[in-house]
Amino acid sequence: MIGNEAVKKLLEDNGKRFDPDVIKAFIQTMGVYPVGSLVMLNDSSVARVIECVVDAPFLPNVKIIISSNKNPNSAKKGDIITLKNQRTHFIIRAVNPKEIEELKEKTDDAKAMWDVVEYYFNMKSSDRMKF
């Protein structure tokens, strides 16, 4: 289960098993997309969540790991985007790392980008924060 699916399950609980105030505090701390989650942006680029924003849990700070070739105005690999402070980019969905692996098998460009994703997931969790 990817991070935002776990958060979604907590929200679907509707206070049956978990105190709503605790869930609210958890979401504000962890965000809807926890740090390390992969997300697809509206320009088809793929980004990694690098920081949650307490007052905007749907708008984390992200780092582009696969830029889109479809849009010449898309974010570039390595760009850090503060989604809360701009309106040109937004998250359209979470990305399961398995999807990236499937892309690797289909295109040469995705194979090169997969090396970045694979490197990240093979890192120790303490080193991921520095990545």
C-alpha positions in Angstrom: 0.0 0.0 0.0 1.4 3.4 -0.9 1.4 6.2 1.6 -1.6 8.2 0.4 -3.7 5.0 0.3 -3.0 4.5 4.0 -4.0 8.2 4.7 -7.2 7.7 2.6 -8.1 4.6 4.8 -7.7 6.7 7.9 -10.0 9.4 6.5 -12.6 6.8 5.5 -12.7 5.6 9.1 -15.1 8.5 10.0 -14.2 8.4 13.6 -15.2 4.8 14.2 -11.9 3.5 15.4 -9.8 6.7 15.6 -10.4 10.0 17.3 -11.0 12.6 14.5 -8.7 15.1 16.3 -5.9 12.6 16.3 -6.5 11.9 12.6 -6.5 15.6 11.8 -3.2 16.1 13.7 -1.7 13.1 11.9 -2.7 14.4 8.5 -1.3 17.9 9.3 2.0 16.3 10.4 2.3 13.6 7.7 0.3 15.3 4.9 -2.0 13.5 2.5 1.1 12.5 0.5 3.8 11.5 3.1 7.5 12.4 2.5 9.0 10.0 0.0 5.7 9.5 -1.9 5.8 9.6 -5.7 3.2 11.8 -7.3 2.2 12.7 -10.9 1.8 16.4 -11.6 -0.6 18.0 -14.1 2.2 18.3 -16.7 2.8 14.5 -16.5 6.1 14.9 -14.7 6.7 12.6 -11.7 7.9 14.1 -8.4 8.9 12.9 -5.0 7.4 14.6 -1.9 10.3 16.1 0.0 8.3 18.1 2.7 4.8 18.2 4.0 3.2 21.6 4.5 1.2 21.7 7.8 -1.4 24.3 6.7 -1.8 22.8 3.2 -1.6 19.0 3.4 -2.7 18.5 -0.2 0.1 20.8 -1.4 3.5 19.4 -0.3 6.9 20.5 -1.6 8.1 18.2 -4.3 11.2 17.4 -6.3 10.9 16.5 -10.0 12.5 13.1 -10.7 11.1 12.4 -14.2 10.2 15.5 -16.3 7.6 15.4 -18.9 8.5 15.3 -22.6 5.0 16.1 -23.6 5.0 19.7 -22.4 7.8 22.2 -23.2 6.8 24.3 -20.2 6.9 21.3 -17.8 9.1 21.3 -14.7 12.7 20.0 -15.3 14.3 17.1 -13.5 15.7 18.3 -10.1 13.4 21.3 -9.9 11.9 21.7 -6.4 8.3 23.0 -6.5 6.5 24.6 -3.6 2.9 23.6 -4.7 1.3 25.9 -2.1 2.9 29.0 -3.5 2.1 28.6 -7.2 -0.8 27.5 -9.4 0.9 26.2 -12.5 1.5 22.7 -11.0 -0.7 20.5 -8.9 -0.8 16.8 -8.0 -3.2 14.7 -10.1 -2.5 11.4 -8.4 -0.1 9.3 -6.4 2.2 7.0 -8.3 3.0 3.5 -7.3 6.7 2.7 -7.7 5.6 -0.4 -9.7 4.2 1.9 -12.4 7.7 3.4 -12.9 9.1 -0.1 -13.3 6.5 -0.8 -15.9 7.5 2.4 -17.8 11.1 1.2 -17.6 10.2 -1.8 -19.7 8.4 0.3 -22.3 10.7 3.2 -23.1 14.4 4.0 -23.1 13.9 7.4 -21.5 11.9 5.8 -18.6 14.8 3.3 -18.2 17.2 6.1 -17.6 14.9 7.7 -15.1 14.2 4.4 -13.4 17.9 4.4 -12.3 17.2 7.5 -10.3 14.0 6.0 -8.7 15.8 2.7 -8.1 18.7 4.5 -6.5 16.4 6.4 -4.2 14.5 3.3 -3.0 17.7 1.3 -2.4 19.0 4.1 -0.1 18.9 3.8 3.7 15.9 5.7 5.0 18.3 8.1 6.9 20.0 9.0 3.6 16.7 9.5 1.7 16.2 12.8 3.5 19.5 14.1 2.0 18.6 12.9 -1.5 
